[in-house]
Amino acid sequence: MIQHALEINPQAPEALFDLATYVGYLANDSTAQDYYERAAALSPGNQWYQEVLGNYYQTHNQLDKAIGILEKMSQDQPENPDFLYGLLQMYTRKQDFGKCIDVLNNIEKLEGKSENLSMNKFRMYLQLEQKDKAFAEVESLTREYPNDLRYKVVLGDLYLDNEDASKAYELYQQVLAEEPQNVSAQVSLSSYYEKTGDSAKAKDMMEKLVLNPASDSQTRVQVMRKIIYDSEAQKRDSTYVLGLFDQLLSVPQEDVGIALLCTQYKLQKQMPEPEITASLRQVVQLDPTNNAARIQLLDYAFRRNDYADAAQLCKESIEYSPEELAYYYYMGASLMQLEKKEEALDILLKGVEQINDKSDKSLACSIYGSMGDIYHEMNDSEKTYEAYDKALTYNPDDTMVLNNYAYYLSLEKKDLDKAEEMSFRTVKINPKSFNELDTYAWILFIKGKYTEARIYIDESLKNGGDKEGNIVEHAGDIYSLSGEMEKALEFWQQADSLGAESKTLKQKIKLKKYIE
């Protein structure tokens, strides 16, 4: 269709421009360039054609041609700074810093003096090794905006970076004389002291800065990080750093930054748990959606077996992050430890409502697995196995679910082949787990495979099962039906001393025979 248009009018710029775009898609760059150039030449007043051709030159690194177009467009539309910024980019790429300064001056005529333009000229003059002009450019900012102390600090920073520390110090002091709490000047003066090797004054200035009411949270966090780094490097006692944190956190906080940094520091210093939990609670108070802090608090609660606190933490967390499955799982586990089965089941069922395609499959499995455990304690076999089946759809290799599922089936002497297959999978995954080895041995025992059962119960005992009364009792049962009653009796007596709660254990010992 485009070719047909050109047959009608070979000099049609619209058709040539469209053809350039089309062949450009086909990666025929030289032909595309030719068509773009012809279209732009035939319609010199079409700004869009000129801009596209200029962009084409830029992307194909034909900088001189791109500059030619931008120069022409900036002349045609002198009030439009966009073309000047384009020229600035081109001259910067060519490292023609003199031309860059010319362009910046032209932009300044259009837009007025600004920090950005002056700083750009400063850098260009430095590239040209015209240091006096570079500093004169920024000094002009301080003269034009005498009430904006920020420019004096900027100028001081430039002197400091260019090895003229005395001039930098003079400017910082001028600013602080007018505004003693000027945060930028305090930051820069701290850098000055560090650069000149006066670590004591640098430390004092950082302390003033971090306690300065005018400092924002981001500045405080950055300075505190530096204070911590210096303290660690010099192996100072943590008392000084903690004292600063106490002062900072004794007043209302604008955000969670300082509280988080304080918590990280306490963790790094391996401080006592109450110290860390106090900081974590402050983090959660300032940022209720901080799940990392909540999970850490949960971890501490479980370590000290404070299940009431863990349950309360989870309850609060669910209010702020109802989509987080972990809170439902841990709240269910906490309530189970508190022997509140019905409440635990209720919260787990609410957790199930949050499960979707994007949910963590391991957690989804654990929630259904916990439901299965509760249903088992409620003597509801049907719902127990339904929950376990659902759990395994999310994680077929969850050994806790597989082990419990298999063991409960063996107790009912139901689906023993299925039970054996599931239990054997757990042994393959965790070949040193005494609990899972015991389950597999017990299922083999129930199926009458006594020789194999002995192999696995021996492995269980060897891997720590000899400290568990019910496992030692199982060993006695297996040995008794394997024809080694004397050994079985030893195991039963050992199980009794370990506090095994079997109803038939004492009868087995008294009658010296296995009782189902």
Contacts in CASP RR format, 6 or more apart in sequence:
PFRMAT RR
TARGET T0000
AUTHOR 0000-0000-0000
METHOD contacts of the structure
MODEL  1
MIQHALEINPQAPEALFDLATYVGYLANDSTAQDYYERAAALSPGNQWYQ
EVLGNYYQTHNQLDKAIGILEKMSQDQPENPDFLYGLLQMYTRKQDFGKC
IDVLNNIEKLEGKSENLSMNKFRMYLQLEQKDKAFAEVESLTREYPNDLR
YKVVLGDLYLDNEDASKAYELYQQVLAEEPQNVSAQVSLSSYYEKTGDSA
KAKDMMEKLVLNPASDSQTRVQVMRKIIYDSEAQKRDSTYVLGLFDQLLS
VPQEDVGIALLCTQYKLQKQMPEPEITASLRQVVQLDPTNNAARIQLLDY
AFRRNDYADAAQLCKESIEYSPEELAYYYYMGASLMQLEKKEEALDILLK
GVEQINDKSDKSLACSIYGSMGDIYHEMNDSEKTYEAYDKALTYNPDDTM
VLNNYAYYLSLEKKDLDKAEEMSFRTVKINPKSFNELDTYAWILFIKGKY
TEARIYIDESLKNGGDKEGNIVEHAGDIYSLSGEMEKALEFWQQADSLGA
ESKTLKQKIKLKKYIE
2 15 0 8 1.000
2 18 0 8 1.000
2 19 0 8 1.000
2 22 0 8 1.000
3 19 0 8 1.000
5 12 0 8 1.000
5 14 0 8 1.000
5 15 0 8 1.000
6 12 0 8 1.000
6 15 0 8 1.000
6 16 0 8 1.000
6 19 0 8 1.000
9 15 0 8 1.000
11 42 0 8 1.000
12 42 0 8 1.000
13 38 0 8 1.000
13 39 0 8 1.000
13 40 0 8 1.000
13 42 0 8 1.000
13 43 0 8 1.000
13 46 0 8 1.000
13 49 0 8 1.000
14 39 0 8 1.000
16 35 0 8 1.000
16 36 0 8 1.000
16 38 0 8 1.000
16 39 0 8 1.000
16 42 0 8 1.000
17 35 0 8 1.000
17 36 0 8 1.000
17 39 0 8 1.000
17 49 0 8 1.000
17 52 0 8 1.000
19 35 0 8 1.000
20 31 0 8 1.000
20 32 0 8 1.000
20 33 0 8 1.000
20 34 0 8 1.000
20 35 0 8 1.000
20 36 0 8 1.000
20 39 0 8 1.000
21 32 0 8 1.000
23 31 0 8 1.000
23 32 0 8 1.000
23 35 0 8 1.000
24 31 0 8 1.000
24 32 0 8 1.000
29 60 0 8 1.000
32 56 0 8 1.000
33 56 0 8 1.000
33 60 0 8 1.000
36 49 0 8 1.000
36 52 0 8 1.000
36 53 0 8 1.000
36 56 0 8 1.000
37 53 0 8 1.000
39 46 0 8 1.000
39 49 0 8 1.000
39 53 0 8 1.000
40 46 0 8 1.000
40 49 0 8 1.000
40 50 0 8 1.000
40 53 0 8 1.000
43 49 0 8 1.000
44 50 0 8 1.000
47 73 0 8 1.000
50 69 0 8 1.000
50 72 0 8 1.000
50 73 0 8 1.000
51 73 0 8 1.000
53 69 0 8 1.000
54 65 0 8 1.000
54 66 0 8 1.000
54 69 0 8 1.000
54 70 0 8 1.000
55 66 0 8 1.000
57 63 0 8 1.000
57 65 0 8 1.000
57 66 0 8 1.000
57 69 0 8 1.000
58 66 0 8 1.000
58 90 0 8 1.000
63 90 0 8 1.000
63 93 0 8 1.000
63 94 0 8 1.000
66 90 0 8 1.000
67 87 0 8 1.000
67 90 0 8 1.000
67 91 0 8 1.000
67 94 0 8 1.000
70 83 0 8 1.000
70 86 0 8 1.000
70 87 0 8 1.000
70 90 0 8 1.000
71 87 0 8 1.000
73 80 0 8 1.000
73 83 0 8 1.000
74 80 0 8 1.000
74 83 0 8 1.000
74 84 0 8 1.000
74 87 0 8 1.000
74 106 0 8 1.000
77 83 0 8 1.000
79 110 0 8 1.000
81 107 0 8 1.000
81 110 0 8 1.000
81 111 0 8 1.000
84 103 0 8 1.000
84 106 0 8 1.000
84 107 0 8 1.000
84 110 0 8 1.000
85 107 0 8 1.000
87 99 0 8 1.000
87 103 0 8 1.000
88 100 0 8 1.000
88 103 0 8 1.000
88 104 0 8 1.000
88 107 0 8 1.000
88 120 0 8 1.000
91 97 0 8 1.000
91 98 0 8 1.000
91 99 0 8 1.000
91 100 0 8 1.000
91 103 0 8 1.000
92 100 0 8 1.000
95 127 0 8 1.000
97 124 0 8 1.000
97 125 0 8 1.000
97 127 0 8 1.000
97 128 0 8 1.000
98 124 0 8 1.000
98 128 0 8 1.000
100 120 0 8 1.000
100 124 0 8 1.000
101 121 0 8 1.000
101 124 0 8 1.000
101 125 0 8 1.000
101 128 0 8 1.000
104 117 0 8 1.000
104 120 0 8 1.000
104 121 0 8 1.000
104 124 0 8 1.000
105 121 0 8 1.000
107 117 0 8 1.000
108 114 0 8 1.000
108 117 0 8 1.000
111 117 0 8 1.000
113 140 0 8 1.000
113 141 0 8 1.000
113 144 0 8 1.000
115 141 0 8 1.000
115 150 0 8 1.000
115 151 0 8 1.000
115 154 0 8 1.000
118 137 0 8 1.000
118 138 0 8 1.000
118 140 0 8 1.000
118 141 0 8 1.000
119 138 0 8 1.000
119 154 0 8 1.000
121 134 0 8 1.000
121 137 0 8 1.000
122 134 0 8 1.000
122 135 0 8 1.000
122 137 0 8 1.000
122 138 0 8 1.000
122 158 0 8 1.000
123 134 0 8 1.000
125 131 0 8 1.000
125 133 0 8 1.000
125 134 0 8 1.000
125 137 0 8 1.000
126 134 0 8 1.000
131 162 0 8 1.000
134 158 0 8 1.000
135 155 0 8 1.000
135 158 0 8 1.000
135 159 0 8 1.000
138 151 0 8 1.000
138 154 0 8 1.000
138 155 0 8 1.000
138 158 0 8 1.000
139 155 0 8 1.000
141 151 0 8 1.000
141 154 0 8 1.000
141 155 0 8 1.000
142 151 0 8 1.000
142 152 0 8 1.000
142 155 0 8 1.000
145 151 0 8 1.000
149 175 0 8 1.000
149 178 0 8 1.000
149 179 0 8 1.000
149 182 0 8 1.000
149 184 0 8 1.000
149 185 0 8 1.000
150 184 0 8 1.000
152 171 0 8 1.000
152 174 0 8 1.000
152 175 0 8 1.000
153 171 0 8 1.000
153 172 0 8 1.000
153 175 0 8 1.000
153 182 0 8 1.000
153 184 0 8 1.000
153 185 0 8 1.000
153 188 0 8 1.000
155 171 0 8 1.000
156 167 0 8 1.000
156 168 0 8 1.000
156 171 0 8 1.000
156 172 0 8 1.000
156 188 0 8 1.000
157 168 0 8 1.000
157 188 0 8 1.000
157 191 0 8 1.000
159 165 0 8 1.000
159 167 0 8 1.000
159 168 0 8 1.000
159 171 0 8 1.000
160 168 0 8 1.000
160 188 0 8 1.000
160 191 0 8 1.000
160 192 0 8 1.000
160 195 0 8 1.000
165 192 0 8 1.000
165 195 0 8 1.000
165 196 0 8 1.000
168 188 0 8 1.000
168 192 0 8 1.000
169 189 0 8 1.000
169 192 0 8 1.000
172 185 0 8 1.000
172 188 0 8 1.000
172 189 0 8 1.000
172 192 0 8 1.000
175 182 0 8 1.000
175 184 0 8 1.000
175 185 0 8 1.000
176 182 0 8 1.000
176 185 0 8 1.000
176 186 0 8 1.000
176 189 0 8 1.000
179 185 0 8 1.000
181 212 0 8 1.000
181 213 0 8 1.000
181 214 0 8 1.000
182 214 0 8 1.000
183 209 0 8 1.000
183 212 0 8 1.000
183 214 0 8 1.000
183 215 0 8 1.000
183 216 0 8 1.000
183 219 0 8 1.000
186 205 0 8 1.000
186 208 0 8 1.000
186 209 0 8 1.000
186 212 0 8 1.000
187 209 0 8 1.000
187 219 0 8 1.000
187 223 0 8 1.000
189 205 0 8 1.000
190 202 0 8 1.000
190 205 0 8 1.000
190 206 0 8 1.000
190 209 0 8 1.000
190 223 0 8 1.000
193 199 0 8 1.000
193 201 0 8 1.000
193 202 0 8 1.000
193 205 0 8 1.000
194 202 0 8 1.000
199 230 0 8 1.000
203 227 0 8 1.000
203 230 0 8 1.000
206 223 0 8 1.000
206 226 0 8 1.000
206 227 0 8 1.000
207 227 0 8 1.000
207 244 0 8 1.000
209 215 0 8 1.000
209 219 0 8 1.000
209 223 0 8 1.000
210 220 0 8 1.000
210 223 0 8 1.000
210 224 0 8 1.000
210 227 0 8 1.000
210 244 0 8 1.000
210 248 0 8 1.000
211 244 0 8 1.000
211 247 0 8 1.000
211 248 0 8 1.000
215 223 0 8 1.000
216 254 0 8 1.000
217 253 0 8 1.000
217 254 0 8 1.000
217 255 0 8 1.000
217 257 0 8 1.000
217 258 0 8 1.000
220 248 0 8 1.000
220 258 0 8 1.000
221 257 0 8 1.000
221 258 0 8 1.000
221 261 0 8 1.000
224 241 0 8 1.000
224 244 0 8 1.000
224 245 0 8 1.000
224 248 0 8 1.000
224 258 0 8 1.000
224 261 0 8 1.000
225 261 0 8 1.000
227 241 0 8 1.000
227 244 0 8 1.000
228 241 0 8 1.000
228 261 0 8 1.000
228 265 0 8 1.000
231 238 0 8 1.000
231 240 0 8 1.000
231 241 0 8 1.000
238 265 0 8 1.000
238 269 0 8 1.000
241 265 0 8 1.000
242 265 0 8 1.000
245 258 0 8 1.000
245 261 0 8 1.000
245 262 0 8 1.000
245 265 0 8 1.000
248 258 0 8 1.000
248 262 0 8 1.000
249 258 0 8 1.000
249 259 0 8 1.000
249 262 0 8 1.000
249 282 0 8 1.000
253 259 0 8 1.000
253 286 0 8 1.000
255 286 0 8 1.000
255 287 0 8 1.000
256 283 0 8 1.000
256 286 0 8 1.000
256 287 0 8 1.000
256 290 0 8 1.000
259 279 0 8 1.000
259 282 0 8 1.000
259 283 0 8 1.000
259 286 0 8 1.000
260 283 0 8 1.000
260 290 0 8 1.000
260 293 0 8 1.000
262 279 0 8 1.000
262 282 0 8 1.000
263 276 0 8 1.000
263 279 0 8 1.000
263 280 0 8 1.000
263 282 0 8 1.000
263 283 0 8 1.000
263 293 0 8 1.000
266 275 0 8 1.000
266 276 0 8 1.000
266 279 0 8 1.000
267 276 0 8 1.000
273 300 0 8 1.000
273 303 0 8 1.000
273 304 0 8 1.000
276 296 0 8 1.000
276 300 0 8 1.000
277 297 0 8 1.000
277 300 0 8 1.000
280 293 0 8 1.000
280 296 0 8 1.000
280 297 0 8 1.000
280 300 0 8 1.000
281 297 0 8 1.000
283 290 0 8 1.000
283 293 0 8 1.000
284 290 0 8 1.000
284 293 0 8 1.000
284 294 0 8 1.000
284 297 0 8 1.000
287 293 0 8 1.000
288 316 0 8 1.000
288 320 0 8 1.000
289 320 0 8 1.000
289 321 0 8 1.000
291 317 0 8 1.000
291 321 0 8 1.000
291 324 0 8 1.000
294 313 0 8 1.000
294 317 0 8 1.000
294 327 0 8 1.000
295 326 0 8 1.000
297 313 0 8 1.000
298 310 0 8 1.000
298 313 0 8 1.000
298 314 0 8 1.000
298 330 0 8 1.000
301 307 0 8 1.000
301 309 0 8 1.000
301 310 0 8 1.000
301 313 0 8 1.000
301 334 0 8 1.000
302 310 0 8 1.000
302 330 0 8 1.000
302 334 0 8 1.000
305 337 0 8 1.000
307 334 0 8 1.000
307 335 0 8 1.000
307 337 0 8 1.000
307 338 0 8 1.000
308 334 0 8 1.000
308 338 0 8 1.000
310 330 0 8 1.000
310 331 0 8 1.000
310 333 0 8 1.000
310 334 0 8 1.000
311 331 0 8 1.000
311 332 0 8 1.000
311 334 0 8 1.000
311 335 0 8 1.000
311 338 0 8 1.000
314 327 0 8 1.000
314 328 0 8 1.000
314 330 0 8 1.000
314 331 0 8 1.000
314 332 0 8 1.000
314 334 0 8 1.000
314 347 0 8 1.000
315 331 0 8 1.000
317 324 0 8 1.000
317 327 0 8 1.000
318 324 0 8 1.000
318 327 0 8 1.000
318 328 0 8 1.000
318 331 0 8 1.000
321 327 0 8 1.000
322 354 0 8 1.000
323 354 0 8 1.000
325 351 0 8 1.000
325 354 0 8 1.000
325 355 0 8 1.000
325 359 0 8 1.000
325 360 0 8 1.000
325 363 0 8 1.000
325 364 0 8 1.000
325 367 0 8 1.000
326 360 0 8 1.000
326 363 0 8 1.000
328 347 0 8 1.000
328 348 0 8 1.000
328 350 0 8 1.000
328 351 0 8 1.000
328 354 0 8 1.000
328 367 0 8 1.000
329 348 0 8 1.000
329 363 0 8 1.000
329 366 0 8 1.000
329 367 0 8 1.000
329 370 0 8 1.000
331 344 0 8 1.000
331 347 0 8 1.000
332 343 0 8 1.000
332 344 0 8 1.000
332 347 0 8 1.000
332 348 0 8 1.000
332 370 0 8 1.000
333 344 0 8 1.000
333 370 0 8 1.000
335 341 0 8 1.000
335 343 0 8 1.000
335 344 0 8 1.000
335 347 0 8 1.000
336 344 0 8 1.000
336 370 0 8 1.000
336 373 0 8 1.000
336 374 0 8 1.000
341 374 0 8 1.000
341 377 0 8 1.000
341 378 0 8 1.000
344 370 0 8 1.000
344 374 0 8 1.000
345 371 0 8 1.000
345 374 0 8 1.000
345 375 0 8 1.000
348 367 0 8 1.000
348 370 0 8 1.000
348 371 0 8 1.000
348 374 0 8 1.000
349 371 0 8 1.000
351 367 0 8 1.000
352 367 0 8 1.000
352 368 0 8 1.000
352 371 0 8 1.000
355 364 0 8 1.000
355 367 0 8 1.000
361 394 0 8 1.000
361 395 0 8 1.000
362 394 0 8 1.000
362 395 0 8 1.000
362 398 0 8 1.000
364 391 0 8 1.000
364 394 0 8 1.000
364 395 0 8 1.000
365 391 0 8 1.000
365 392 0 8 1.000
365 394 0 8 1.000
365 395 0 8 1.000
365 398 0 8 1.000
365 401 0 8 1.000
366 391 0 8 1.000
366 398 0 8 1.000
367 391 0 8 1.000
368 387 0 8 1.000
368 388 0 8 1.000
368 390 0 8 1.000
368 391 0 8 1.000
368 394 0 8 1.000
368 401 0 8 1.000
369 387 0 8 1.000
369 388 0 8 1.000
369 391 0 8 1.000
369 398 0 8 1.000
369 400 0 8 1.000
369 401 0 8 1.000
369 404 0 8 1.000
371 383 0 8 1.000
371 387 0 8 1.000
372 383 0 8 1.000
372 384 0 8 1.000
372 387 0 8 1.000
372 388 0 8 1.000
372 391 0 8 1.000
372 404 0 8 1.000
373 384 0 8 1.000
373 404 0 8 1.000
375 381 0 8 1.000
375 383 0 8 1.000
375 384 0 8 1.000
375 387 0 8 1.000
376 384 0 8 1.000
376 404 0 8 1.000
376 408 0 8 1.000
381 408 0 8 1.000
381 412 0 8 1.000
384 408 0 8 1.000
385 405 0 8 1.000
385 408 0 8 1.000
385 409 0 8 1.000
388 401 0 8 1.000
388 404 0 8 1.000
388 405 0 8 1.000
391 398 0 8 1.000
391 401 0 8 1.000
392 398 0 8 1.000
392 401 0 8 1.000
392 402 0 8 1.000
392 405 0 8 1.000
395 401 0 8 1.000
397 425 0 8 1.000
397 429 0 8 1.000
399 425 0 8 1.000
399 426 0 8 1.000
399 429 0 8 1.000
399 430 0 8 1.000
399 433 0 8 1.000
399 436 0 8 1.000
402 422 0 8 1.000
402 423 0 8 1.000
402 425 0 8 1.000
402 426 0 8 1.000
403 422 0 8 1.000
403 423 0 8 1.000
403 426 0 8 1.000
403 435 0 8 1.000
403 436 0 8 1.000
403 439 0 8 1.000
405 419 0 8 1.000
405 422 0 8 1.000
406 418 0 8 1.000
406 419 0 8 1.000
406 420 0 8 1.000
406 422 0 8 1.000
406 423 0 8 1.000
406 426 0 8 1.000
406 439 0 8 1.000
406 440 0 8 1.000
406 443 0 8 1.000
407 419 0 8 1.000
407 423 0 8 1.000
407 439 0 8 1.000
407 442 0 8 1.000
407 443 0 8 1.000
409 415 0 8 1.000
409 416 0 8 1.000
409 418 0 8 1.000
409 419 0 8 1.000
410 416 0 8 1.000
410 419 0 8 1.000
410 439 0 8 1.000
410 442 0 8 1.000
410 443 0 8 1.000
410 446 0 8 1.000
413 446 0 8 1.000
416 443 0 8 1.000
416 446 0 8 1.000
416 447 0 8 1.000
419 443 0 8 1.000
420 440 0 8 1.000
420 443 0 8 1.000
420 444 0 8 1.000
420 447 0 8 1.000
423 436 0 8 1.000
423 439 0 8 1.000
423 440 0 8 1.000
423 443 0 8 1.000
424 440 0 8 1.000
426 433 0 8 1.000
426 436 0 8 1.000
426 439 0 8 1.000
426 440 0 8 1.000
427 433 0 8 1.000
427 436 0 8 1.000
427 437 0 8 1.000
427 440 0 8 1.000
427 456 0 8 1.000
430 436 0 8 1.000
431 437 0 8 1.000
432 463 0 8 1.000
433 463 0 8 1.000
434 459 0 8 1.000
434 460 0 8 1.000
434 461 0 8 1.000
434 463 0 8 1.000
434 464 0 8 1.000
434 465 0 8 1.000
434 468 0 8 1.000
434 471 0 8 1.000
435 460 0 8 1.000
435 465 0 8 1.000
435 468 0 8 1.000
435 471 0 8 1.000
437 456 0 8 1.000
437 457 0 8 1.000
437 459 0 8 1.000
437 460 0 8 1.000
437 463 0 8 1.000
438 456 0 8 1.000
438 457 0 8 1.000
438 460 0 8 1.000
438 465 0 8 1.000
438 468 0 8 1.000
438 471 0 8 1.000
438 474 0 8 1.000
440 456 0 8 1.000
441 453 0 8 1.000
441 454 0 8 1.000
441 455 0 8 1.000
441 456 0 8 1.000
441 457 0 8 1.000
441 459 0 8 1.000
441 460 0 8 1.000
441 474 0 8 1.000
441 478 0 8 1.000
442 453 0 8 1.000
442 457 0 8 1.000
442 474 0 8 1.000
444 450 0 8 1.000
444 452 0 8 1.000
444 453 0 8 1.000
444 456 0 8 1.000
445 453 0 8 1.000
445 457 0 8 1.000
445 474 0 8 1.000
445 477 0 8 1.000
445 478 0 8 1.000
445 481 0 8 1.000
448 481 0 8 1.000
450 478 0 8 1.000
450 481 0 8 1.000
450 482 0 8 1.000
451 482 0 8 1.000
453 478 0 8 1.000
453 482 0 8 1.000
454 478 0 8 1.000
454 479 0 8 1.000
454 482 0 8 1.000
457 471 0 8 1.000
457 474 0 8 1.000
457 475 0 8 1.000
457 478 0 8 1.000
458 475 0 8 1.000
460 471 0 8 1.000
460 475 0 8 1.000
461 471 0 8 1.000
461 472 0 8 1.000
461 475 0 8 1.000
465 471 0 8 1.000
465 472 0 8 1.000
466 472 0 8 1.000
466 494 0 8 1.000
467 498 0 8 1.000
468 498 0 8 1.000
469 494 0 8 1.000
469 495 0 8 1.000
469 498 0 8 1.000
469 499 0 8 1.000
469 500 0 8 1.000
470 495 0 8 1.000
470 500 0 8 1.000
470 501 0 8 1.000
470 502 0 8 1.000
472 491 0 8 1.000
472 494 0 8 1.000
472 495 0 8 1.000
472 498 0 8 1.000
472 500 0 8 1.000
473 491 0 8 1.000
473 492 0 8 1.000
473 495 0 8 1.000
473 500 0 8 1.000
473 502 0 8 1.000
473 505 0 8 1.000
475 488 0 8 1.000
475 491 0 8 1.000
476 487 0 8 1.000
476 488 0 8 1.000
476 489 0 8 1.000
476 491 0 8 1.000
476 492 0 8 1.000
476 495 0 8 1.000
476 514 0 8 1.000
477 488 0 8 1.000
477 508 0 8 1.000
477 514 0 8 1.000
478 488 0 8 1.000
479 485 0 8 1.000
479 487 0 8 1.000
479 488 0 8 1.000
479 491 0 8 1.000
480 488 0 8 1.000
480 508 0 8 1.000
480 513 0 8 1.000
480 514 0 8 1.000
481 514 0 8 1.000
485 512 0 8 1.000
485 513 0 8 1.000
488 514 0 8 1.000
489 509 0 8 1.000
489 512 0 8 1.000
492 505 0 8 1.000
492 508 0 8 1.000
492 509 0 8 1.000
493 509 0 8 1.000
495 502 0 8 1.000
495 505 0 8 1.000
496 505 0 8 1.000
496 506 0 8 1.000
496 509 0 8 1.000
504 515 0 8 1.000
504 516 0 8 1.000
507 515 0 8 1.000
508 514 0 8 1.000
508 515 0 8 1.000
END
